[in-house]
């Protein structure tokens, strides 16, 4: 892979995350991962999943039935903000190991399973478009394009997992998010919502650091090759 192909996915992901206008659109992918995390943990902890809605303002809601308190509810509420970053870390590990195509196929399968639980038109459109893009790349693109796309997916999830945590606290500071995941966790556990935001941030930044360490060495090697050349 050329040096440009190594750097371009990281640069593109950064632009999509830090550009306000573009982020308004690209954030929908992070919302899909966020709500998917709620849904998966709800199922794993024995809760009954009722449905998922994704909205055009990039918000979302996952409804599950079960005990309103307890460990299962705590884990379900906790999962949303950390899932994009954890998925990014897993994607980075797969890409570095040369398993980009399995990563793309797994993504298509997970999005397909999530689609079954979507309960609104915008949500269906978001998941179908996202899954369609990944499917086209996984099925038709050349190996080097798939590798570059896999790098982009990993970087976007890692970087995109950080910004929503800051946005969450900004909304909480303005008292615009009384029902946020952090505040739900505060009510469930007695631990202040601000501390939960801090934990979300630690997980997101930790995944970015670890994923970056995996993805950056080949990039720096490419720079070294250019300098040596």
C-alpha positions in Angstrom: 0.0 0.0 0.0 1.3 3.4 -0.9 2.1 6.1 1.7 -0.8 8.2 0.4 -3.2 5.2 0.8 -2.0 4.8 4.4 -2.4 8.4 5.4 -5.6 9.3 3.4 -8.1 7.1 5.4 -6.9 8.7 8.7 -7.1 12.2 7.2 -10.5 11.6 5.7 -11.9 10.2 9.0 -10.5 13.3 10.9 -12.1 15.7 8.5 -15.5 13.9 8.8 -15.3 14.2 12.6 -14.0 17.7 13.1 -16.0 19.5 10.3 -19.3 20.7 11.9 -21.3 20.5 8.7 -20.0 17.1 7.6 -20.1 15.7 11.1 -23.9 16.4 11.2 -24.3 13.8 8.5 -21.4 11.3 9.3 -22.4 11.2 13.0 -25.4 9.0 12.0 -22.9 6.1 11.6 -21.7 6.6 15.2 -25.3 6.7 16.3 -25.9 3.3 14.6 -23.0 1.9 16.5 -24.2 3.5 19.7 -27.7 2.2 19.5 -26.4 -1.2 18.3 -24.3 -1.4 21.5 -27.3 -0.8 23.7 -29.3 -3.4 21.8 -26.6 -6.1 21.9 -25.9 -5.7 25.6 -29.6 -5.7 26.3 -29.9 -9.1 24.6 -26.8 -10.5 26.2 -28.1 -9.5 29.7 -31.4 -11.2 29.2 -33.5 -8.1 28.4 -36.2 -8.2 25.6 -35.4 -5.9 22.8 -38.5 -4.0 21.6 -37.0 -1.9 18.9 -34.5 0.8 17.8 -35.2 4.2 16.3 -32.6 6.5 14.6 -33.5 10.1 14.0 -32.3 12.7 11.5 -30.9 14.9 14.2 -28.4 12.0 14.9 -30.1 11.0 18.1 -31.5 7.5 18.7 -33.3 5.4 21.2 -33.2 1.7 21.9 -36.2 0.3 23.9 -35.8 -2.9 25.8 -38.0 -4.6 28.4 -36.9 -6.1 31.7 -36.1 -5.1 35.2 -35.8 -1.3 35.4 -32.9 -1.6 37.7 -30.0 -4.0 38.3 -26.8 -5.0 36.5 -28.4 -5.7 33.2 -29.9 -2.2 33.0 -26.7 -0.6 34.1 -24.6 -2.5 31.4 -27.2 -1.7 28.8 -27.1 2.1 29.6 -23.3 2.0 29.7 -22.8 0.3 26.4 -23.9 3.1 24.0 -21.1 5.7 24.3 -18.3 3.1 24.5 -19.4 0.8 21.7 -18.1 3.0 18.7 -14.6 3.2 20.3 -14.5 -0.5 21.2 -15.6 -1.4 17.6 -12.9 0.9 16.3 -10.3 -0.8 18.4 -11.5 -4.2 17.2 -11.5 -3.0 13.6 -7.9 -1.7 14.0 -6.8 -5.1 15.2 -8.4 -6.9 12.3 -7.0 -4.5 9.7 -3.5 -4.7 11.1 -3.8 -8.5 11.0 -4.8 -8.4 7.4 -8.4 -9.4 8.0 -10.1 -6.5 6.3 -12.6 -8.5 4.3 -13.8 -10.5 7.3 -14.2 -7.2 9.1 -16.4 -5.8 6.2 -18.5 -9.0 6.0 -19.0 -9.0 9.8 -20.1 -5.4 9.5 -22.7 -6.2 6.8 -24.1 -9.1 8.9 -24.4 -7.0 12.1 -26.1 -4.2 10.2 -28.5 -6.7 8.6 -29.4 -8.1 12.1 -29.9 -4.6 13.4 -32.1 -3.7 10.5 -34.7 -6.2 11.7 -35.1 -4.2 14.9 -35.3 -0.7 13.4 -38.7 0.9 13.9 -38.7 4.1 11.8 -38.1 5.0 8.2 -35.1 7.2 8.7 -33.5 4.4 10.7 -34.1 1.9 8.0 -32.6 4.3 5.4 -29.5 5.0 7.5 -28.8 1.3 8.1 -29.5 0.2 4.5 -27.2 3.0 3.1 -24.4 2.2 5.5 -24.7 -1.5 5.0 -24.9 -1.0 1.2 -21.7 1.0 1.0 -19.8 -1.6 3.1 -21.3 -4.5 1.0 -20.2 -2.9 -2.3 -16.7 -2.4 -1.1 -16.4 -5.9 0.4 -17.8 -7.6 -2.8 -16.6 -5.5 -5.7 -13.6 -3.4 -4.6 -10.0 -4.5 -5.2 -7.9 -5.7 -2.3 -6.0 -2.4 -1.9 -9.3 -0.4 -1.9 -10.7 -2.7 0.7 -7.6 -2.3 2.9 -7.8 1.5 2.6 -11.5 1.4 3.4 -10.8 -0.9 6.4 -8.3 1.7 7.7 -10.9 4.4 7.2 -13.6 2.5 9.2 -11.2 1.9 12.1 -10.1 5.5 12.2 -13.6 6.9 11.9 -14.9 4.8 14.7 -11.9 5.6 16.9 -12.1 9.3 16.3 -15.8 9.5 16.1 -16.2 7.7 19.4 -14.5 10.6 21.2 -16.5 13.7 20.0 -19.9 12.6 21.2 -18.6 12.3 24.8 -17.7 16.0 24.7 -21.0 16.9 23.1 -22.8 15.0 25.8 -21.1 16.9 28.6 -21.7 20.2 26.8 -25.4 19.4 26.6 -25.5 18.4 30.3 -23.8 21.6 31.3 -26.6 23.5 29.5 -29.2 21.2 31.2 -30.3 20.0 27.7 -29.8 16.3 28.4 -31.6 15.3 31.6 -32.3 11.8 30.2 -28.8 11.1 28.9 -27.1 7.7 29.4 -24.8 9.3 32.0 -27.8 10.6 34.0 -29.6 7.3 33.7 -26.6 5.6 35.1 -26.4 8.2 37.8 -30.0 7.4 38.9 -29.4 3.6 38.6 -26.1 3.5 40.5 -26.0 6.7 42.7 -22.7 7.6 41.0 -22.9 11.2 39.6 -23.5 11.5 35.9 -20.4 13.6 35.5 -18.3 10.6 36.6 -19.9 8.4 34.0 -19.1 11.0 31.3 -15.5 10.8 32.6 -15.5 7.0 32.3 -16.9 7.3 28.7 -14.1 9.7 27.9 -11.4 7.4 29.4 -12.7 4.5 27.3 -12.9 6.5 24.1 -9.5 8.1 24.5 -7.9 4.8 25.6 -9.3 3.0 22.5 -8.0 5.9 20.3 -4.6 5.6 21.9 -4.4 1.8 21.6 -5.9 1.8 18.1 -3.6 4.6 17.0 -0.5 2.6 18.2 -1.6 -0.3 16.1 -2.4 1.8 13.0 0.3 4.5 13.1 3.6 2.4 12.9 3.0 1.5 9.2 2.2 5.1 8.5 5.4 6.3 10.1 7.4 3.6 8.3 6.0 5.0 5.1 7.2 8.5 6.1 10.6 7.1 6.9 10.7 5.4 3.5 9.9 8.7 1.8 12.6 10.5 3.7 15.2 7.8 3.0 14.3 7.8 -0.7 
